Amino acid sequence: MKRIQSKPILLSLIIFCFLAVSGIVILVIATKPMPVALLQEYGIGLLWEEGQAMNECAECHKAVDFHSCDTCHDDHGSAEISGIKFFEVIELTGDVPDPAFVRVNEVMPNQEEVGTHILLFDFLKRYGVTEFESVSFITNDGGLATIKSQYLDETAMLVPYMDGVRFVTESVHVSTWLKGIKRIIVVGTEKPLIIDGQETSVGQLLLGETVRITVEGSDVMLISEEGETKSAFVANTVEGAKLLPLLETENPSTVLVTLKNGETTELNRDDFENAVIAVVRGQVTLVLPDRGRGVWLSNIQKIDSSK
């Protein structure tokens, strides 16, 4: 009699265990807890390799020194966030054959993939820069980092960032890893511009004191549907180094400007009083803000001053 009663109890126990195991399996499939999610996403082979690397690191480093998601995203600044479109523009200027405003999404199209980057050397080579003396990174909040070429290697790269890009390298200190880069100034190895006997370049001048001036301004008249007349002011801006502080001669009355093709032009003090050396449409130009673009001197090579 006792043996007959034990069968329903055993059957109930089996059904209960089956339901419990089924519930656990469903819960695991639905929530993907650790380490199930790791095995599903990364595979045993990759986890085994990472585990070996962690064992080697543990010989010298403590757990608090290891990188985490926070150190990568917050401290290092590389934004590996899916669904975010990076359409920021970076100004590449200085001693560059073809200065340009570079769209980040054009040089790093696969930004949703982990580890997206472009090597700094590849980025510069794309725009014609193969040899350079230094490269400077300027952020949207005014930060500046200038690094000479001999201190850069194949670990120097640009990575996506929510505002511009981020510079990363293992060859120099982390303090140079600026975030939100909006401008890159290249100083070349050649100094093709000579000012009163001193060799320099546009890239070198842009690292010094510069001014941004408004040129070619004009008023635009607008008429509303009600017949009201309104006006607006439109203009271009140019950034460069003022000519007068660069001259060796104090209070010069004239300057002689020589172009790359050998042509020379003498300018009076009234003409070059507010002159600025800048890159305009890819050419080194002596901008005369008080006069029209037609008399600006492009492709300049040499400037000599006299009393």
C-alpha positions in Angstrom: 0.0 0.0 0.0 2.8 2.4 0.8 4.5 1.5 -2.5 1.3 2.5 -4.4 1.2 5.9 -2.6 4.8 6.7 -3.4 4.3 6.7 -7.1 2.0 9.8 -7.2 4.5 11.7 -5.0 7.4 10.7 -7.2 5.5 11.7 -10.3 4.6 15.1 -8.8 8.3 15.6 -7.9 9.4 14.8 -11.5 6.8 17.2 -12.9 7.8 19.9 -10.5 11.5 19.5 -11.4 10.7 19.6 -15.1 8.7 22.8 -14.7 11.4 24.4 -12.6 14.1 23.5 -15.1 11.9 24.8 -17.9 11.3 28.0 -16.1 15.1 28.5 -15.5 15.8 27.8 -19.2 13.2 30.3 -20.3 14.5 32.9 -17.9 18.0 32.4 -19.1 16.9 32.8 -22.8 14.9 35.9 -22.0 17.3 37.8 -19.8 20.7 36.5 -21.1 22.5 36.8 -17.7 26.2 36.5 -17.3 28.0 34.5 -18.5 25.4 33.2 -21.0 25.3 36.6 -22.8 29.1 36.6 -23.1 29.2 33.1 -24.6 26.4 34.0 -27.1 28.0 37.3 -28.2 31.7 36.6 -28.1 32.2 32.9 -28.2 34.3 30.6 -26.1 37.5 31.1 -28.2 37.6 34.9 -27.8 36.7 34.7 -24.1 39.5 32.1 -23.6 42.0 34.5 -25.2 40.8 37.5 -23.2 41.0 35.4 -20.0 44.6 34.5 -20.7 45.4 38.2 -21.2 43.7 39.1 -17.9 45.8 36.4 -16.1 49.0 37.9 -17.5 47.9 41.4 -16.5 47.0 40.2 -13.0 50.6 39.4 -12.4 51.4 43.1 -12.2 48.2 45.1 -12.0 45.5 45.2 -9.4 41.8 44.9 -10.2 41.2 48.7 -9.7 43.7 49.4 -12.5 41.8 47.5 -15.2 39.7 49.3 -17.8 36.0 49.3 -17.7 33.2 50.7 -19.8 33.3 53.9 -17.8 37.0 54.5 -18.4 36.7 54.0 -22.2 33.5 56.1 -22.7 34.0 58.8 -20.0 37.8 59.1 -19.5 39.1 58.1 -23.0 36.1 59.7 -24.8 35.7 57.3 -27.6 31.9 57.2 -28.3 30.9 53.7 -29.4 27.2 54.4 -29.3 24.8 52.9 -31.8 22.3 55.0 -33.6 24.2 58.3 -33.3 25.1 60.0 -36.6 28.4 61.8 -36.7 28.1 64.6 -39.2 30.6 67.0 -37.5 33.0 68.9 -39.7 36.8 69.3 -39.0 38.8 72.1 -40.6 42.1 70.7 -41.9 44.4 73.7 -42.6 48.0 74.9 -42.5 50.6 73.4 -44.8 48.2 71.2 -46.6 48.0 70.9 -50.4 44.3 71.0 -50.3 42.9 72.6 -47.1 39.4 71.4 -46.5 36.5 71.1 -44.2 36.3 67.3 -43.6 33.1 65.6 -42.7 33.8 63.0 -40.0 31.3 60.5 -41.4 33.2 60.5 -44.7 36.5 59.4 -43.2 34.9 57.1 -40.6 31.7 55.7 -42.1 31.4 52.6 -39.9 31.1 54.4 -36.6 28.7 52.0 -35.0 31.2 49.2 -35.1 33.4 48.7 -32.0 36.9 50.0 -32.5 36.1 52.4 -35.3 39.1 54.7 -36.0 41.3 56.1 -38.7 45.1 56.2 -38.3 46.4 59.8 -38.2 49.0 59.1 -40.9 46.3 57.7 -43.2 44.0 60.7 -42.5 46.8 63.2 -43.4 47.9 61.1 -46.4 44.4 61.2 -47.8 44.7 65.0 -48.1 48.2 65.0 -49.5 50.3 65.3 -46.4 53.1 62.7 -46.3 55.8 64.6 -44.4 55.2 67.2 -41.7 57.0 68.8 -38.8 54.1 68.9 -36.4 50.4 68.6 -36.1 48.2 70.6 -33.8 44.7 69.7 -32.6 42.3 72.4 -31.5 39.0 71.7 -29.7 35.7 73.6 -29.7 36.4 74.8 -26.2 39.8 76.2 -27.0 42.1 73.3 -26.1 45.3 73.0 -28.0 47.8 70.1 -28.3 50.8 70.3 -30.7 52.8 67.2 -31.3 56.0 66.9 -33.4 56.1 64.1 -36.0 58.9 62.2 -34.3 56.7 61.5 -31.3 53.8 60.0 -33.3 53.6 56.4 -34.4 51.1 53.9 -35.8 49.1 54.1 -32.6 48.1 57.7 -33.3 44.5 57.7 -34.5 41.3 59.6 -34.6 38.2 58.0 -33.1 34.5 59.1 -33.3 33.3 61.5 -30.7 29.9 63.0 -30.2 31.3 66.5 -30.9 34.0 66.3 -33.6 36.6 63.5 -33.1 39.0 62.3 -30.4 42.8 62.0 -30.8 44.3 58.9 -29.2 47.8 57.6 -29.1 50.0 55.4 -27.0 53.2 57.3 -27.8 52.5 60.5 -25.8 50.8 61.3 -22.5 47.0 61.0 -22.2 46.8 64.8 -21.6 47.2 65.2 -25.3 44.2 63.0 -26.1 41.9 65.9 -26.8 38.1 65.5 -27.2 35.9 67.4 -29.6 38.5 68.3 -32.1 37.2 70.9 -34.6 40.5 72.0 -36.3 43.8 70.4 -37.3 46.7 72.6 -38.2 49.7 70.9 -40.0 53.1 72.5 -40.1 55.1 71.1 -43.0 58.8 70.4 -43.2 59.3 73.0 -45.9 59.2 76.7 -45.2 58.2 78.2 -48.6 57.2 81.6 -47.4 60.0 84.2 -46.8 59.2 87.4 -44.8 62.2 89.8 -44.6 64.6 86.9 -44.9 62.9 84.7 -42.3 61.6 81.3 -43.6 58.2 80.3 -42.4 54.9 78.7 -43.6 51.2 79.3 -43.2 51.0 76.4 -40.8 53.6 78.0 -38.6 51.9 81.4 -38.8 48.5 79.9 -37.8 50.1 78.6 -34.5 51.0 82.2 -33.6 48.8 85.2 -33.0 46.0 85.3 -35.6 43.0 87.5 -36.3 39.7 86.8 -37.9 38.5 89.6 -40.2 35.3 90.2 -42.1 35.7 90.7 -45.8 33.5 91.3 -48.8 30.5 92.4 -46.7 27.3 93.6 -48.3 23.7 94.5 -47.3 20.9 92.3 -48.5 17.4 93.8 -48.9 14.4 91.6 -48.2 10.7 92.4 -48.9 8.1 90.6 -46.9 4.7 89.5 -48.3 3.2 92.5 -46.7 5.6 94.8 -48.6 7.8 95.6 -45.6 11.5 96.2 -46.4 14.0 94.5 -44.2 17.8 94.2 -44.5 20.6 91.8 -43.5 24.3 91.9 -43.6 26.3 89.0 -45.2 30.0 88.6 -45.5 32.9 86.2 -45.5 35.5 85.8 -42.7 39.2 85.0 -43.1 41.6 84.0 -40.4 45.3 84.6 -40.6 48.4 86.4 -39.3 48.6 90.2 -39.5 51.5 91.2 -41.8 52.8 94.3 -39.9 54.0 92.4 -36.8 55.9 89.9 -39.0 58.0 92.6 -40.7 61.6 93.3 -39.5 61.4 97.0 -40.6 59.7 99.3 -38.2 57.0 101.5 -39.8 57.8 100.5 -43.4 56.4 102.7 -46.1 56.2 100.0 -48.8 56.5 96.2 -49.1 57.5 94.2 -52.2 55.5 91.0 -52.7 56.9 88.3 -54.9 54.6 85.5 -56.2 55.6 82.0 -57.0 55.6 82.7 -60.7 58.1 85.5 -60.2 55.8 88.4 -60.5 56.4 91.3 -58.1 54.0 93.9 -56.7 54.9 96.9 -54.6 52.3 98.0 -52.0 52.0 101.3 -50.2 51.4 101.6 -46.5 47.8 102.4 -47.0 47.3 99.2 -49.0 48.9 96.7 -46.5 48.1 98.5 -43.2 45.6 95.9 -42.3 46.9 93.1 -44.5 46.6 89.5 -43.3 48.4 86.4 -44.6 45.8 83.5 -44.9 44.9 80.5 -46.9 42.1 81.4 -49.4 40.8 78.7 -51.7 43.9 76.6 -51.0 46.4 79.4 -51.9 48.6 81.4 -49.6 47.1 84.9 -50.0 47.9 88.4 -48.8 44.4 89.5 -48.0 43.8 93.3 -48.3 40.5 93.7 -46.3 40.0 97.3 -47.4 40.1 96.3 -51.0 38.2 93.8 -53.2 39.3 90.2 -53.8 40.4 91.1 -57.3 43.5 92.9 -55.9 44.5 90.3 -53.3 47.8 88.7 -54.0 47.6 84.9 -54.2 50.4 82.3 -54.3 52.8 84.6 -52.5 56.3 83.4 -51.9 58.3 86.4 -50.5 57.6 89.7 -48.8 60.3 92.4 -48.3 59.8 95.6 -46.4 61.6 98.9 -46.6 61.3 102.3 -45.0 
